[in-house]
């Protein structure tokens, strides 16, 4: 596969934290105005049928234009007094029918103003504050099968959904992520301005799963350019693209095809090996793999005396040290420890 090249694209106006809406704006406004007009025409009809109960102080004759005029000043509570209900029937209609409709029409217009002016301004201000406060968050670029599973697993592991930002081009996928409580952003993850909008440089980690290897590698290049120190994990499906993803700046490269092959091979060697490997990968199982920094009280101790479960490996200076090696007999400051721990810790229970 050829190394993907970044193409110059025209600058676009980027709206941060754009959220999908159920109906287009014009449809919502049209529905509200139509409802208000229907109610107004209904009141006009009532006044026209009961025009004998109205009195025009100007010429004593109530025409259709007078009815429309009286309806509008009545609904808007202007009340000039030149036309007024004089019969008991007309006054009862005004009190029982017209007044509730007047309140409903005002509610429609006030609700429209709130939804399209006050509420949207408030949401824009609130989203801007959330965006400004983003720090030590997890950015998920691509909410397909792998990305959505990663988000669900993160939440099950105890990650606050408010600390997760999901970027995708699909409003439907973003709606699913938003329903989980995540921050969502509709945009192109290969664009600098999109990644800057989610404060990629302040992120705790970045998970890349674009669905295509070339797109994922391009995203990794862009993220690494903007955030040189942020850990990046990327999903690629072709084995020959794994090296390209690492050269682009990915710290971890996950190949789901290879992992599936490992599970299949494990199942051929024993009926429970694949089950245990899947158990280790998910927090929903009995045990899980964790990676952590060695604590101060563990420095100087052997690896098998550390942790709350089974310590398996040390990462020291970029080198992996197994629990059977001599270097694992003494923990040093700065060592990263990989261990198996129970998903639900219990007293005096060993990890099998």
N, C-alpha and C positions, 0 to 999 in steps of 0.2 A: 504493500500500500504506500502510495506517495504521501509525503508529509503535507498536511493541509496548509494552505496559504491563506492569510487574512486578506480579504478584499476591502478596498476602500468603499465605504457606503456613505450616502448623503446623511447629514445629521438630521435627526428627527426630534420633535418635541416630546419629551418623556414625562408622563404623568405618574408619579410615584404612588404605589399602593392603590392602583386602580382595581376596583372590584366589579365583578359581574353583577348586572341587574336583571331582574326577572322580565321586565317589559322595557322597551325603548322609551326614552324620555317623551318623545312626541306622542306615543300611544297613551302614556299615563296622563299627560296634560289633556289630550283630547278626550279621554274617558271622563275626567273630572269636569271639564267644561260642558260636555254633553249632558252629564247628570244634572248640572246646575241649570242648563237651558230647558231641559225637560220639566224640571220643577217650576221654573218661571212660566213656561207655557201652560202648565197645569193651573197655576194661580190665575193667569190671564183668562183661561176658559171659565173658571169658577166665577170670577168677577163679571165676565160678560153675561153668563147665565143669570147672575143676580144683580144686573145693572140697575134694576128698578129700585133696589135698596140703597143706591148711591146717589149723592146729591152734588151737583156741580154749581158752586156759588158764582161762577162766571156767567154762564148762559143758561143754566138750568137743564141742559141736555147732555147726557152721557153718551158719547160716541165710542166706537171701538178704539180710536186713538186715545180717548180719555181713559179707557180701561187699561190700555197698555201703560200709559203714563202713571196712573194710580198704582198699578201693580209694581212698577219699578221703584217709585218713591216709598211704597209700603214695605217692599222687601229690603230696601236699603235703609229703612228707618229714618228717611229724611223728613217726611210728613209736613208738607207746606200748608195743609189745611184747606186748600181750594176745592178738593174733592174728598168727601168723607162718607162713611157708612152711617145711615140714619135709621134704618129699620132694625128691629130686634134680630131678624134673620141674618142680615148682613153683618151685624156686630158679632153674632155667634160664630159665623163663618170666619171672621177675622181672628177671633180668639181661639177657636178650636182647630182650624185648618191652616190658615195663612200664617199665624205666628210660629207654629212648629216648622213649617216649610221655610220661613224666613231664617230661623235659627239654623236649619240644615244647610241652606245655601251659604250662609256666612261661614259655617263650619267647613264646607267644601273649599271655599276660597282661602280661609285661614290655614286649613290643612295643606293646601297646595303651596301657599307661601312658605309654610314651615318646612315642607318636604324638599322644595327646590331651592330655597334660599338659606334658611336658618340651619336645617339639618345637614345639608350638603356642606355648608361652610364649617359647621361644627365637626363633621366627619373629616374634612380636609385638614382642619387644624389638629384634630386628635391623631390622625395618621401621621402628620408631620412630626408631632411630638414623639410618637412611637418610633418613627424612623430615626429621629435624632438621638433617641436613647438606646438604640440598638448597640449592644456590646456583649462580647463573649457569647454570641449566639451561634447556632448551627444553620448553615445555608444549604438547602437542598435544591440543586439545579436539575430540574426534570422530575415530574411527578407521574411517571409511568408505573409499570409493574414494580420495578426495583426500587424506585424512589418512594412510592407509596408504602411499600413494605418496610423500608428503612424508617420512615416517619412513624409508622405504627409501632415498630420495635423500640424506637427511641422513647416514645411515650410510655410503653409498657415498662421500660427500664427506669422510669422515673423522671425523664426529662420534661420540664414544663413546656407545653405547646407554645406558650408565648415566647419562648426562647428559640423557636424554630421559624425560619423564613423559607417559604417555598416559592420558587420561580418556575413558571411554565407559560407556554403560549396558549394553552387551552383553558378557557373560562370554566368549562365543566370540571376539569381536574382541580382547578383552584377552588371551586366551590366545595369539593370534597375535603380538601386540606383545611379550608376555612372552618368547615363544620367541626373539625377536630380541635379548633382553637388556635391554629397556626396563623402567623402573619403570611399573607399571600401577596404576590406581585405578578402581574401579567406583563411579560416582556421577553426579549431575546437575550438569553444568557451569554451570547458571544459578544455582546456590545458592552463597551467600557462603561457608558453612562448607566446602563441597567445594573451592573454590579456595584458601581459606586453608590447607587441609590439605596442598596441594602447594606452599605458600610462593610464591604467584603474584607477590608483590611483589618477591621476590628472583630471579625468572626473567630469563634473558637475552632471551628473546622468547616470544611466544605465537602459536600457529597455530590458527585457528578454522575448523572445517569440520564443521558440525553436520548438513548435509544439507538443511536448510530455511533460507531466508533470514531469516524472522522469528526463528527460534531462534538463528541465528548473530548477528544484531544484538543480541538480548537478552543473549547471552553477552558480546559486545563491551562493552556497557554495564556489565555486572557486573565484567568484568575491569578496565576503565578506572577504575571506582570504587575498586577495591581496589589497583590498581597504576597510578598516574597516569603513571609514567615508563617503563613497560615497552613496547617496540615490539609492536604487534599487527598480524598479517596475517590477513585473513578472506576466505573464499570466498563469493561471492554469485552467483546465476545470473540474476537479473533486472536489467536495466540500470537501471531506476528505483530499485532498492534500493542501488545503489552509493553514492549521495550520503548515504542514511540510515546506511549502515555507516560512512562517514567522519565524519559528524556524531556517531555513537555513540562514536567514539574510535579507529577503526581507522586505522593509519598506512598500510597497504597493503591494497588491495581487489583481489582477483583474480576475474575473471569467466571461467570456463572456456569458456563459450559464445562470448564475444567472442574469446578466444584461438584457439579452433577456427576461427572465421571468418577471423581473420588468416592462419592457416595455409592455409586454402582459397584466400583471395585471393592469397596469395603463390604458391601452386602454379599459379594461372592466369597469373601473370606470368613464370614460369620453372619448369622442372622441378626445380631444385635449391634454390630459395629456402626452401620449406617444410622441406626436409630440414635446411638450415643453421640455421633458426630453432629447430627441435627439438633440434639438436645443441647450440646455445648454452644451452638450458634444462636440459640434463642433463649430469651429470658423466661419464656413460658415453660421451660423444662425444669428438671430437678436440679441441674447444675448449669453453670455458665462460666465462660472464660472472661477474665478481666485483666486489664493492664493498668499498673499503677507504679508510682515512684516509690522507691524504698524509703521507709521512715527512718528517723534518726536512731531509734532504739534497735533497729535491725542491722545497722552498719556493724560489720565485724562478725556477724553470725553466719552460719552456713545456710544455704538456700532452703534445705529441708526443715529448718527450724523457724521459717518465716511464714507469715500470713495466717489466714483463718481456714485455709483449705489445703490444696496440694499445689505448691509452687513448682512450676515446670521449667521455666527458662528465665535467663537474665539477658537483657540487652545492654551492653556496655560499650560505649564508643562505636556504635553501629554494628557491633559483632554480637551474634547470638551464642549464648553459653547454656548448654543443657545441664540438667540437674545432676548428671553423672560425671561431669567434667570437674577437674581439680579447681578451676577458677570459681566454681559455684560454691566452694566451701567457705568463702568469705565474701560477704556483701560489702560493696563499696558505695560511698555517697554518690548519688546521681544515677544509680542503677535503676533500670525499668524492669519490673517483675511481672511475668505473666503467670497467672495461677488459675486453678479451677476452684470455685467456691460454690457452696449450696445456694440455690436461688432464694430459699427461705432458711436462713441460718437457724440451726438448732443446737442446743447444748449437748456436748458429748456425742455428736454424730460425725462420723468420718465420711470423707468423700470417696465414693467407690468409682 
